[in-house]
Amino acid sequence: MPGFEGVPEDDEIIAVLAFLKSTWPVDMRRWHDDLNRRTEAMR
Protein backbone atom coordinates (compact mmCIF):
# COMPACT_ATOMS: atom_id res chain seq x y z
CA MET A 1 0.00 0.00 0.00
CA PRO A 2 1.47 3.35 -0.95
CA GLY A 3 2.08 5.84 1.83
CA PHE A 4 -0.02 8.94 2.28
CA GLU A 5 1.34 12.31 1.39
CA GLY A 6 0.39 13.95 4.66
CA VAL A 7 -2.40 12.97 7.01
CA PRO A 8 -5.72 11.72 5.59
CA GLU A 9 -8.75 13.91 6.29
CA ASP A 10 -11.57 12.66 8.51
CA ASP A 11 -13.88 12.09 5.52
CA GLU A 12 -11.21 9.98 3.81
CA ILE A 13 -10.76 7.85 6.93
CA ILE A 14 -14.54 7.41 7.24
CA ALA A 15 -14.73 6.35 3.58
CA VAL A 16 -12.06 3.68 4.08
CA LEU A 17 -13.72 2.36 7.24
CA ALA A 18 -17.13 2.31 5.52
CA PHE A 19 -15.65 0.33 2.63
CA LEU A 20 -14.07 -2.19 4.99
CA LYS A 21 -17.32 -2.57 6.93
CA SER A 22 -19.20 -3.16 3.65
CA THR A 23 -17.14 -6.31 3.17
CA TRP A 24 -18.26 -7.79 6.50
CA PRO A 25 -20.96 -10.48 6.61
CA VAL A 26 -24.47 -9.11 7.23
CA ASP A 27 -24.72 -10.57 10.74
CA MET A 28 -21.45 -8.89 11.76
CA ARG A 29 -22.64 -5.52 10.42
CA ARG A 30 -25.91 -5.88 12.36
CA TRP A 31 -24.01 -6.80 15.53
CA HIS A 32 -21.70 -3.80 15.10
CA ASP A 33 -24.59 -1.41 14.40
CA ASP A 34 -26.36 -2.67 17.53
CA LEU A 35 -23.17 -2.21 19.56
CA ASN A 36 -22.91 1.39 18.29
CA ARG A 37 -26.54 2.09 19.24
CA ARG A 38 -26.05 0.70 22.74
CA THR A 39 -22.84 2.69 23.18
CA GLU A 40 -24.52 5.92 22.07
CA ALA A 41 -27.43 5.29 24.47
CA MET A 42 -24.95 5.14 27.37
CA ARG A 43 -23.67 8.66 26.70
Buried (B, 14 or more C-beta within 10 A) or exposed (E): EEEEEEEEEEEEEEEEEEEEEEEEEEEEEEEEEEEEEEEEEEE
